[in-house]
Amino acid sequence: MTEKLNAIVEQLKTLTLLEAADLVTEIEKVFGVDTTVSMAPGNWATPTAAVAVVEEVEQKTSFDIVLQEVPADKKIAILKVVRNFTGLGLKESKEIVDNVPKLLKEGVSKEEAEKVKKEIEEIGGKVAMN
């Protein structure tokens, strides 16, 4: 194990049972995983089971794009990107830019989501991919 992992394991050893339960709950929220893996009797959770859960999370194929932040001096530039990306009219796009955080589009591919995120962030805005 690496030094970093050893340090984490040592810190985990100091947790109370209540703190450990809170940690598991937080990990579930942050990484979107379910730790209540149902297994046949006699089968114990293995590293392979953990890898399967991680791979399932990593294989997400569609994303929702949420405009998080728009600097006042960058509104027009971001408005143009929002219009191009969403296909909405000027009024609807302005509504999104003026009322962040706001959903731009649902169910887009990872490539498209990353492209729009990069474009908006280069201008100065902030975008989240969910």
C-alpha positions as YAML, in Angstrom:
chain: A
units: angstrom
residues:
- id: 1
  name: MET
  ca: [0.00, 0.00, 0.00]
- id: 2
  name: THR
  ca: [1.13, 3.55, -0.64]
- id: 3
  name: GLU
  ca: [1.99, 5.95, 2.12]
- id: 4
  name: LYS
  ca: [-1.16, 7.92, 1.41]
- id: 5
  name: LEU
  ca: [-3.37, 4.84, 1.76]
- id: 6
  name: ASN
  ca: [-1.58, 3.77, 4.94]
- id: 7
  name: ALA
  ca: [-2.24, 7.22, 6.43]
- id: 8
  name: ILE
  ca: [-5.93, 6.98, 5.53]
- id: 9
  name: VAL
  ca: [-6.22, 3.50, 7.05]
- id: 10
  name: GLU
  ca: [-4.57, 4.71, 10.25]
- id: 11
  name: GLN
  ca: [-7.02, 7.61, 10.46]
- id: 12
  name: LEU
  ca: [-9.95, 5.25, 9.88]
- id: 13
  name: LYS
  ca: [-8.80, 3.12, 12.82]
- id: 14
  name: THR
  ca: [-9.37, 6.08, 15.14]
- id: 15
  name: LEU
  ca: [-13.02, 6.61, 14.16]
- id: 16
  name: THR
  ca: [-15.86, 5.74, 16.47]
- id: 17
  name: LEU
  ca: [-18.63, 3.53, 15.13]
- id: 18
  name: LEU
  ca: [-20.92, 6.56, 14.77]
- id: 19
  name: GLU
  ca: [-18.24, 8.51, 12.88]
- id: 20
  name: ALA
  ca: [-17.65, 5.51, 10.58]
- id: 21
  name: ALA
  ca: [-21.37, 5.31, 9.81]
- id: 22
  name: ASP
  ca: [-21.43, 9.03, 9.02]
- id: 23
  name: LEU
  ca: [-18.40, 8.56, 6.75]
- id: 24
  name: VAL
  ca: [-20.16, 5.78, 4.81]
- id: 25
  name: THR
  ca: [-23.25, 7.96, 4.39]
- id: 26
  name: GLU
  ca: [-21.15, 10.86, 3.11]
- id: 27
  name: ILE
  ca: [-19.27, 8.60, 0.67]
- id: 28
  name: GLU
  ca: [-22.61, 7.37, -0.68]
- id: 29
  name: LYS
  ca: [-23.78, 10.96, -1.23]
- id: 30
  name: VAL
  ca: [-20.57, 12.30, -2.75]
- id: 31
  name: PHE
  ca: [-19.83, 9.40, -5.09]
- id: 32
  name: GLY
  ca: [-23.41, 8.29, -5.78]
- id: 33
  name: VAL
  ca: [-22.84, 4.70, -4.69]
- id: 34
  name: ASP
  ca: [-24.93, 2.29, -2.67]
- id: 35
  name: THR
  ca: [-22.96, 0.45, -0.01]
- id: 36
  name: THR
  ca: [-25.80, -1.96, 0.73]
- id: 37
  name: VAL
  ca: [-24.54, -4.52, -1.78]
- id: 38
  name: SER
  ca: [-26.75, -7.59, -1.66]
- id: 39
  name: MET
  ca: [-24.71, -10.79, -1.75]
- id: 40
  name: ALA
  ca: [-25.51, -14.46, -1.52]
- id: 41
  name: PRO
  ca: [-24.94, -16.02, 1.89]
- id: 42
  name: GLY
  ca: [-21.30, -16.90, 2.42]
- id: 43
  name: ASN
  ca: [-20.04, -14.37, -0.14]
- id: 44
  name: TRP
  ca: [-18.24, -11.48, 1.47]
- id: 45
  name: ALA
  ca: [-17.56, -8.14, -0.17]
- id: 46
  name: THR
  ca: [-14.30, -8.33, -2.05]
- id: 47
  name: PRO
  ca: [-12.13, -5.79, -3.81]
- id: 48
  name: THR
  ca: [-13.73, -7.09, -7.02]
- id: 49
  name: ALA
  ca: [-17.17, -6.04, -5.77]
- id: 50
  name: ALA
  ca: [-15.82, -2.58, -4.92]
- id: 51
  name: VAL
  ca: [-14.26, -2.28, -8.39]
- id: 52
  name: ALA
  ca: [-17.59, -3.24, -9.97]
- id: 53
  name: VAL
  ca: [-19.35, -0.43, -8.08]
- id: 54
  name: VAL
  ca: [-16.68, 2.09, -9.11]
- id: 55
  name: GLU
  ca: [-16.84, 0.97, -12.75]
- id: 56
  name: GLU
  ca: [-20.62, 1.35, -12.73]
- id: 57
  name: VAL
  ca: [-20.26, 4.95, -11.55]
- id: 58
  name: GLU
  ca: [-17.51, 5.67, -14.09]
- id: 59
  name: GLN
  ca: [-19.56, 4.35, -17.00]
- id: 60
  name: LYS
  ca: [-22.13, 7.11, -16.89]
- id: 61
  name: THR
  ca: [-23.04, 7.97, -20.48]
- id: 62
  name: SER
  ca: [-25.42, 10.90, -20.26]
- id: 63
  name: PHE
  ca: [-25.00, 14.09, -18.32]
- id: 64
  name: ASP
  ca: [-27.04, 17.10, -17.29]
- id: 65
  name: ILE
  ca: [-25.33, 20.45, -17.80]
- id: 66
  name: VAL
  ca: [-26.01, 23.09, -15.15]
- id: 67
  name: LEU
  ca: [-24.81, 26.68, -15.51]
- id: 68
  name: GLN
  ca: [-23.56, 27.52, -12.01]
- id: 69
  name: GLU
  ca: [-22.04, 30.97, -12.20]
- id: 70
  name: VAL
  ca: [-21.91, 33.86, -14.68]
- id: 71
  name: PRO
  ca: [-19.67, 36.88, -14.03]
- id: 72
  name: ALA
  ca: [-21.52, 40.13, -14.78]
- id: 73
  name: ASP
  ca: [-18.92, 41.26, -17.31]
- id: 74
  name: LYS
  ca: [-19.13, 37.93, -19.21]
- id: 75
  name: LYS
  ca: [-22.92, 37.62, -19.55]
- id: 76
  name: ILE
  ca: [-23.10, 38.43, -23.26]
- id: 77
  name: ALA
  ca: [-20.35, 35.99, -24.23]
- id: 78
  name: ILE
  ca: [-21.88, 33.22, -22.11]
- id: 79
  name: LEU
  ca: [-25.34, 34.06, -23.48]
- id: 80
  name: LYS
  ca: [-24.05, 33.37, -27.00]
- id: 81
  name: VAL
  ca: [-22.68, 29.99, -25.96]
- id: 82
  name: VAL
  ca: [-25.93, 29.10, -24.18]
- id: 83
  name: ARG
  ca: [-27.97, 30.01, -27.28]
- id: 84
  name: ASN
  ca: [-25.75, 27.91, -29.55]
- id: 85
  name: PHE
  ca: [-25.76, 24.94, -27.19]
- id: 86
  name: THR
  ca: [-29.46, 24.90, -26.28]
- id: 87
  name: GLY
  ca: [-30.98, 26.21, -29.50]
- id: 88
  name: LEU
  ca: [-33.17, 28.54, -27.43]
- id: 89
  name: GLY
  ca: [-34.10, 32.07, -28.38]
- id: 90
  name: LEU
  ca: [-32.53, 35.20, -26.98]
- id: 91
  name: LYS
  ca: [-35.19, 35.74, -24.29]
- id: 92
  name: GLU
  ca: [-35.04, 32.13, -23.01]
- id: 93
  name: SER
  ca: [-31.23, 32.10, -23.04]
- id: 94
  name: LYS
  ca: [-31.10, 35.40, -21.16]
- id: 95
  name: GLU
  ca: [-33.48, 33.94, -18.57]
- id: 96
  name: ILE
  ca: [-31.02, 31.08, -17.97]
- id: 97
  name: VAL
  ca: [-27.96, 33.33, -17.75]
- id: 98
  name: ASP
  ca: [-29.69, 35.77, -15.40]
- id: 99
  name: ASN
  ca: [-30.98, 33.08, -13.01]
- id: 100
  name: VAL
  ca: [-28.09, 30.73, -12.22]
- id: 101
  name: PRO
  ca: [-27.79, 27.98, -11.19]
- id: 102
  name: LYS
  ca: [-29.93, 26.79, -14.07]
- id: 103
  name: LEU
  ca: [-30.16, 23.58, -16.08]
- id: 104
  name: LEU
  ca: [-28.96, 24.06, -19.65]
- id: 105
  name: LYS
  ca: [-29.63, 20.64, -21.10]
- id: 106
  name: GLU
  ca: [-30.39, 17.09, -19.94]
- id: 107
  name: GLY
  ca: [-29.01, 13.78, -21.16]
- id: 108
  name: VAL
  ca: [-26.11, 14.97, -23.31]
- id: 109
  name: SER
  ca: [-23.08, 12.87, -24.19]
- id: 110
  name: LYS
  ca: [-19.91, 13.20, -22.17]
- id: 111
  name: GLU
  ca: [-18.06, 14.69, -25.14]
- id: 112
  name: GLU
  ca: [-20.72, 17.34, -25.75]
- id: 113
  name: ALA
  ca: [-20.94, 18.15, -22.03]
- id: 114
  name: GLU
  ca: [-17.17, 18.55, -21.72]
- id: 115
  name: LYS
  ca: [-17.05, 20.72, -24.85]
- id: 116
  name: VAL
  ca: [-19.68, 23.15, -23.53]
- id: 117
  name: LYS
  ca: [-18.16, 23.14, -20.05]
- id: 118
  name: LYS
  ca: [-14.74, 23.99, -21.47]
- id: 119
  name: GLU
  ca: [-16.16, 26.73, -23.70]
- id: 120
  name: ILE
  ca: [-18.08, 28.42, -20.88]
- id: 121
  name: GLU
  ca: [-15.23, 28.09, -18.38]
- id: 122
  name: GLU
  ca: [-12.77, 29.63, -20.85]
- id: 123
  name: ILE
  ca: [-15.04, 32.68, -20.94]
- id: 124
  name: GLY
  ca: [-15.19, 32.82, -17.13]
- id: 125
  name: GLY
  ca: [-18.40, 31.04, -16.22]
- id: 126
  name: LYS
  ca: [-18.82, 27.88, -14.15]
- id: 127
  name: VAL
  ca: [-20.63, 24.73, -15.25]
- id: 128
  name: ALA
  ca: [-21.44, 21.46, -13.49]
- id: 129
  name: MET
  ca: [-21.86, 18.10, -15.20]
- id: 130
  name: ASN
  ca: [-24.24, 15.84, -13.27]
...
